[in-house]
Amino acid sequence: MVETRKVQVTGGSTYTVSIPKDWATENGVSAGSEVEFYPEGDSLFLTPRSEEERTEGTLDITNLEGDELTRAVMTMYVSGFDIIALESSRITTDQRRTIREATQSLVGLEVLEETRDRVVIRDLLDSSELSIHNAVTRMRLISLSMLEDAIAALAELDTDMARDVIQRDDDVDRLWMVVSRIFRATLRTPKAAEELGLPREACFDYQSAARQLERIGDHATKIAHLTLNFEEPVDEEIVVAIEDLFDEAKKVVNGGMDALFAEDSNEATRLANESREAVQAIDERARKIDELLRGLDPARAQLLGLIVDSVSRSADYGGNIAETALQKAAPTP
């Protein structure tokens, strides 16, 4: 329910306004309490001043194992807990191994305490040192280089390069988790956005783009896995066609990212529209490659068709980034 208050002047120059009693009671605000104000455009956010600098969360892992336990740790991390306590009447050896692997796969975490019935993980990163811009920029570089190397591995049937691409997907996933953690922090408190030096709308745009880059990394990994199934070299004409398709897809992704990072709204709009329009041409190019595959052995044609689809989908994700850039560049109401 929306409540309104009249702004009053006290002491001749100080503006004052009362706060709803129910809200104050629920949030432990009383006479003498300190509150924090965060200006954001034409809005002013008020929040009780927190004495605790680090948030703690506890999770019962008695019935959690394997991937389910890994996802639980990651969820606690993304949700923004600085200290994560995992408890059970007796933590098994397999659970401890899974916790260690999950901890190593996330940026900034380390095991702080470990007993028979409790494992405590702590985030060592200082939130003021995190940069969502740098994280997304790094994701852009890694995901596109993975895609490029995956196509090169196919062209050369280089299994070592293909396996390297698969391993690098962990780097993209780690950065994706960092971006998600930062973004969710800005939703919880205006202080997080202030420390980043970015409005929450911009953090949302970065998180949206990061999701697309994470998917590009997944498709590069898929291509690398498919490459491991080839025993005979791929026809040169098909390889060249797929390489050309990748070059166009890369342009779309880079165009969308350049538009997202552009400070001038007109330039951002131009770059974004160019990227979105290029996606249609890529779809047509992909269909022509599919025609080349019709004369091949069905199993081989299917593998190559999946690779073409992954490259084409990567371009689609670049188009999604361009769409986000257009929204970011649009005038605000």
Buried (B, 14 or more C-beta within 10 A) or exposed (E): EEEEEEEEEEEEEEEEEEEEEEEBEEBEBEEEEEEBEBEEEEEEBBBBEEEEEEBEBEBEBEEBEEEEBBEBBBEBBBBBBBBBBBBBEEBEEEBBEBBBEBBEBBBBBEBBEBEEEBBBBBBEBEBEEBBBBEBBBBBBEBBBBBBBBBBBBBBBBBEEBBBBBBEBBEBBBBBBBBBBBBBBBBEEBBBBBBBBEBBBBBBBBBBBBBBBBBBBBBBBBBBBBBBEEBEEEBBEEBBEBBBEBBEBBBBBBBBBBBBBBBEEBEEBBBBBBBBBEBBEEBEEBBEEBBEBBEEBEEEBBEBBBBBBBBBBBBBBBBBBBBBBBBEBBEEEE
